[in-house]
Amino acid sequence: MSKKGVIAITGSSGLIGSALVERFAAEGYAVVGLDRAGPPDPPPEAEHISCDLTSDEGTHDAFLAIRQRHGAALASFIHLAAYYSFSGEPSDLYQKLTVEGTRRCLKELQNWQVEQFIFSSTMLVHKPTAPGRKINEASPLAPKWDYPKSKVETEKVIHECRGSIPCLILRIAGVYDDWCRSIPISHQIQRIYEERLTGHVFPGDARHGQAFVHLSDLVDSFVKAVERRNDLPPETTLLIGEPVTFSYETLQRQIGSLLHGDHWLTEYIPKPVAKLGAWIEGKMPGTREFIKPWMIDLADDHYELDIAKARAYLSWEPKHNLHGTIPVMIGNLLKDPVKFYEINKLPLPDSLRKRAREQEKVSSR
């Protein structure tokens, strides 16, 4: 066993989970990843245990496997597994996986020696604010759709069921990296890159925006949280994100300028018109437009974070900012657009589909 101890990570094959597995393994911890599917290329220092958190039996079997291989002492249990969808359709997985899955984990851990339980929540649990007014951990909660609602309910479960386990809740901003990997940003880039009409309109106040955090900075916050686990209060909540929120208009102009070399105009469009357009797009065969009618009601929402508490408790400060990373994203897009589209799970336009086929022919020779 590693002298630094054992870290278990649920949702270990996802974007954040796989980055944490790799980083904590490099830091010298014994890392156990829990997920229904294993990571595509796990570090040799880490191991994967199949786990279905929607099932009492599946959860118990996974925890039994950890106990048999590593004992019942954990430096940290990092809980990332949750259901997330932009479809707008209701799903019982918000309750079965996000809420009850967390309850199952805490129930299993009650007879373990757990130094820390970290839960990944979201800044979206908070009521949106206005430019210049920052949200802190004590700001009102007002989740607007199923994903943040499930996080609020899960935070309550943690408070009620943690027992004597020290718990840290991280309310995280939107995550991105140098290849984007942010669903809303990648679609924003796609609309402008392909010069779509929808890349010129916005159904809200374009001076508003969302807070984000670079994946590497987010990983650093988890590492610092684990390192300082014995110094943190037994139950605390921290906002994790960049302290500056860039407006939708600022990002539109920057992306448009980098891609097309001129001023990219964005016009306001009334919400009813935008909803009708989104509905029509969704009904047309062969279209896969990201914007759904329900999202339009949220277009004016503004999230701007006060991260003073994270600075104080973790000595954490993000090293990146979204405005500074957009040129890196666009550079990667222009260098290898097929790779950019594939990484971000975007449907290839005809021109890129032809290029992808040519690349496949070259690689197969």
Secondary structure, DSSP 8 states (H G I E B T S, - for coil): --TT-EEEEETTTSHHHHHHHHHHHHTT-EEEEEESS--SS--TTEEEEE--TT-HHHHHHHHHHHHHHH-SEESEEEE------SS----THIIIIIIHHHHHHHHHHTTSEES-EEEEEEGGGB--B-TT--B-TTS-B---SHHHHHHHHHHHHHHHH-TT--EEEEEE-EEEBTTB--HHHHHHHHHHHTT-GGGSEESS-TT----EEEHHHHHHHHHHHHHTTTTS-SEEEEEES-S----HHHHHHHHHHHHHSS----EE--HHHHHHHHHHHHHSTT---S--HHHHTTTT-B--B--HHHHHHH----S--HHHHHHHHHHHHHH-HHHHHHHTT----HHHHHHHHHHHHHHH-
